[in-house]
Amino acid sequence: MTQKSETLIEIEDLHFSFAGKKIFDGINMRIPRGKVVAILGVGGSGKSTLLRLIGGQLRPNQGCVRVGGKVVHELDSDGLYAMRRNFGLMFQAGGLFSDISVYENVAFPMRELTDLPNELIRDLVTMKLQAVGLRGASHLMPNELSGGMARRVALARAIALDPMLTMYDEPFAGLDPISLNVIALLIRRLNDALGATSIVVTYDVTESLKVVDYAYLLNDGVVAAEGAPTDLLASSDPFVKQFLHAEPTGPVEFHMKSVAYREDLGIAQ
């Protein structure tokens, strides 16, 4: 994981705060080419924020993110645009265009970023929708889709141009168990077939650890643990055990810190 010649994304001493709250306090990561890497963590640990830092939508307070050897926050508009042309992104909320059909949503990056003829675009869109099981929904509008179907269309759009890097932000949310398993395996197969790189941000520990090569666990602004799935599942670290095995007690507390419960209710001690 640390050989620089094989590294696509390099994150060094990354610090980032938002609205006065520290999100990252010096994290370091290496995302190798050709691998599927999971970013895991409790809610609010900065998983989606990390994707925005990689994509250049946010700038770090300290440290840097390098993609292909280039420091992202030092790129000008043209440089960012050129870099992003090689990215695919599945948004956490789907992000479909509400006024155009499923077909046109998937075709959009092809029309925007290439000069492909309509006949070839038609074939490619059909192939992508077939891959996510929604070829029969190509004529539907986004408001006619269920939440799970909309996420599958968003996945088809993210992989429309077979990008060198695809970032999936909560790709399994809202999917039924069958669709979830199919999509997880699809992410794995696509990555291997294309020789691409994938980052999967998710809460779904069980499915993600079945298909990824490596995983990072974020907690309290730092990388709390990292490793291959088998190593993480065998870890005796209290946080890793609690998070990966969904244990109700441990370092991560369910209740947000506050004054004593009795005091809040106005009950005398």
C-alpha positions in Angstrom: 0.0 0.0 0.0 2.9 2.3 0.5 4.8 1.9 -2.8 4.7 5.4 -4.4 5.0 4.1 -7.9 1.7 2.2 -7.4 -0.1 5.0 -5.7 -2.8 7.0 -7.4 -4.0 9.1 -4.4 -1.6 10.2 -1.7 -3.0 12.1 1.4 -0.4 13.6 3.7 -0.9 15.2 7.1 -4.4 16.4 6.1 -6.1 18.9 8.4 -9.5 20.3 7.7 -12.1 22.1 9.8 -15.7 23.2 9.0 -17.7 25.8 10.9 -15.1 25.7 13.6 -15.3 22.0 14.0 -12.2 19.9 13.4 -12.9 17.2 10.8 -9.4 15.9 10.1 -6.5 16.2 12.4 -3.6 15.0 10.3 -4.7 11.9 8.4 -2.4 10.0 6.0 -3.7 7.6 3.3 -2.5 5.8 0.2 -4.9 4.7 -2.5 -3.1 2.3 -4.9 -3.9 2.0 -8.6 -6.2 -0.8 -9.6 -7.6 -1.5 -6.1 -11.0 -1.1 -4.4 -10.5 0.8 -1.1 -13.2 1.4 1.6 -13.4 4.5 3.8 -15.4 3.5 6.9 -16.4 5.4 10.0 -19.3 6.5 12.2 -21.6 9.4 11.1 -19.8 12.7 11.1 -16.3 11.2 10.8 -15.7 13.1 7.5 -16.0 10.3 4.9 -17.9 12.4 2.3 -15.8 15.4 3.1 -12.7 13.4 2.2 -14.1 12.8 -1.3 -14.7 16.5 -1.8 -11.1 17.2 -0.8 -9.9 14.6 -3.3 -12.1 16.2 -6.0 -11.0 19.7 -5.2 -14.3 21.1 -4.1 -12.7 21.8 -0.7 -9.2 23.0 0.2 -7.3 21.6 3.2 -6.2 23.9 6.1 -2.9 22.0 6.2 -1.3 19.1 4.3 -2.3 18.0 0.9 -4.0 15.5 -1.4 -2.1 14.4 -4.5 -3.8 12.6 -7.4 -1.5 11.2 -10.0 1.4 13.1 -8.3 -0.4 16.5 -8.6 -1.4 18.5 -5.5 -5.1 19.0 -6.0 -5.5 22.3 -4.2 -2.7 23.9 -6.3 -4.5 23.2 -9.6 -6.1 26.0 -11.5 -9.6 25.7 -13.0 -8.3 24.1 -16.2 -6.2 21.6 -14.2 -9.1 20.7 -12.0 -11.4 20.2 -15.0 -8.9 18.0 -16.7 -8.4 15.9 -13.6 -12.2 15.5 -13.0 -12.7 14.3 -16.5 -11.1 11.1 -15.4 -13.3 10.7 -12.3 -16.6 9.1 -11.8 -18.7 10.0 -8.8 -21.8 8.5 -7.3 -23.3 11.1 -5.1 -24.6 10.2 -1.6 -28.1 11.5 -2.5 -28.0 10.2 -6.1 -27.9 13.6 -7.7 -30.0 12.7 -10.7 -31.2 15.5 -12.9 -34.9 15.7 -12.2 -36.1 17.1 -15.5 -34.6 14.5 -17.9 -35.1 10.7 -18.2 -33.1 7.9 -16.8 -31.6 7.4 -20.3 -30.5 11.0 -20.6 -29.1 11.1 -17.1 -26.7 8.3 -18.0 -26.0 9.8 -21.4 -25.3 13.2 -19.9 -21.5 12.7 -19.2 -21.1 11.2 -22.6 -22.7 14.2 -24.3 -20.9 16.7 -22.1 -17.4 15.2 -22.3 -17.1 13.4 -25.6 -18.0 13.8 -29.3 -19.5 10.3 -29.5 -22.3 9.8 -32.1 -25.8 9.2 -30.8 -25.7 5.6 -32.0 -22.7 4.7 -29.9 -24.1 6.7 -26.9 -27.3 4.7 -27.2 -25.4 1.4 -27.0 -23.2 2.5 -24.1 -26.2 3.8 -22.1 -28.0 0.5 -22.7 -24.9 -1.5 -21.5 -24.6 0.6 -18.3 -28.3 0.3 -17.5 -28.1 -3.4 -18.2 -25.2 -3.7 -15.7 -27.4 -2.2 -12.9 -30.5 -4.1 -13.9 -32.5 -1.1 -15.1 -32.5 -1.3 -18.9 -36.3 -1.5 -18.7 -36.4 1.8 -16.9 -34.6 4.0 -19.4 -37.8 5.9 -20.4 -38.7 6.7 -16.8 -38.3 10.1 -15.1 -36.4 10.2 -11.7 -39.6 11.0 -9.8 -41.0 7.7 -11.0 -38.1 5.7 -9.5 -37.9 4.2 -6.0 -35.0 5.3 -3.9 -33.0 2.2 -4.6 -33.6 2.4 -8.3 -32.5 6.0 -8.3 -29.2 5.0 -6.7 -28.7 2.3 -9.3 -29.2 4.8 -12.1 -26.7 7.1 -10.3 -24.2 4.2 -10.3 -24.7 3.7 -14.0 -24.0 7.4 -14.6 -20.9 7.3 -12.5 -19.4 4.5 -14.6 -20.7 5.9 -17.9 -17.2 6.7 -19.3 -15.2 3.9 -17.5 -13.2 6.4 -15.4 -9.8 5.7 -14.0 -11.1 6.6 -10.6 -14.6 6.1 -9.3 -15.7 7.4 -5.9 -18.9 5.9 -4.5 -20.5 7.8 -1.7 -22.8 5.4 0.2 -23.6 3.2 -2.8 -25.5 0.7 -0.8 -28.0 3.0 1.0 -31.6 2.3 0.2 -31.0 -1.0 -1.7 -32.8 -4.2 -1.0 -30.5 -7.1 0.0 -30.4 -8.7 -3.5 -29.7 -5.4 -5.2 -27.1 -4.5 -2.6 -25.2 -7.7 -3.2 -25.4 -7.4 -7.0 -24.1 -3.8 -6.9 -21.3 -4.6 -4.5 -20.1 -7.4 -6.9 -20.6 -5.1 -9.9 -18.2 -2.5 -8.3 -15.6 -5.2 -7.8 -16.0 -6.7 -11.3 -15.9 -3.3 -13.1 -12.8 -2.2 -11.2 -11.0 -5.4 -12.1 -12.1 -5.4 -15.7 -11.1 -1.8 -16.3 -7.9 -1.9 -14.2 -9.4 1.2 -12.5 -9.4 2.4 -8.9 -12.4 2.7 -6.7 -13.1 4.4 -3.4 -16.2 3.2 -1.5 -17.5 5.4 1.3 -20.1 3.4 3.2 -21.6 2.4 6.5 -22.2 -1.1 5.3 -19.3 -3.0 6.8 -20.5 -6.5 5.8 -20.9 -5.9 2.1 -17.9 -3.6 1.7 -15.4 -5.9 3.4 -16.5 -8.7 1.0 -15.3 -6.8 -2.1 -12.6 -4.3 -1.1 -8.8 -4.9 -1.0 -8.1 -2.5 1.8 -10.0 -0.3 4.3 -9.5 2.8 6.4 -11.5 3.4 9.5 -11.9 7.1 10.5 -12.6 8.3 14.0 -12.1 11.5 15.9 -10.3 13.2 13.0 -7.7 10.5 12.5 -7.2 7.1 10.8 -8.1 4.9 13.7 -7.2 1.7 11.8 -6.3 0.4 8.4 -5.6 -2.9 6.7 -6.9 -5.8 4.6 -10.5 -6.9 5.5 -9.3 -10.2 7.2 -6.8 -8.3 9.3 -9.4 -5.7 10.5 -12.0 -8.4 11.3 -9.4 -10.2 13.4 -8.3 -7.0 15.2 -8.6 -6.8 19.0 -8.6 -2.9 19.0 -11.7 -1.8 21.0 -12.9 0.7 18.4 -12.4 -1.6 15.4 -14.2 -4.5 17.2 -17.1 -2.3 18.2 -17.5 -0.7 14.7 -17.0 -3.8 12.6 -19.1 -6.0 14.7 -21.8 -3.4 15.6 -21.4 -3.8 19.3 -23.6 -1.5 21.3 -20.9 -0.7 23.9 -17.4 0.5 23.5 -15.3 3.6 22.8 -18.0 5.0 20.5 -20.9 6.1 22.7 -24.5 6.2 21.4 -25.4 9.3 23.4 -24.0 12.7 22.5 -22.2 14.3 25.4 -24.4 16.5 27.5 -25.3 17.4 31.0 -26.5 14.6 33.3 -29.9 13.2 32.3 -31.5 13.9 35.7 -30.3 17.4 35.6 -31.8 18.0 32.2 -35.1 16.7 33.5 -34.9 19.0 36.5 -34.8 16.1 39.0 -32.9 16.7 42.2 -29.8 14.6 42.7 
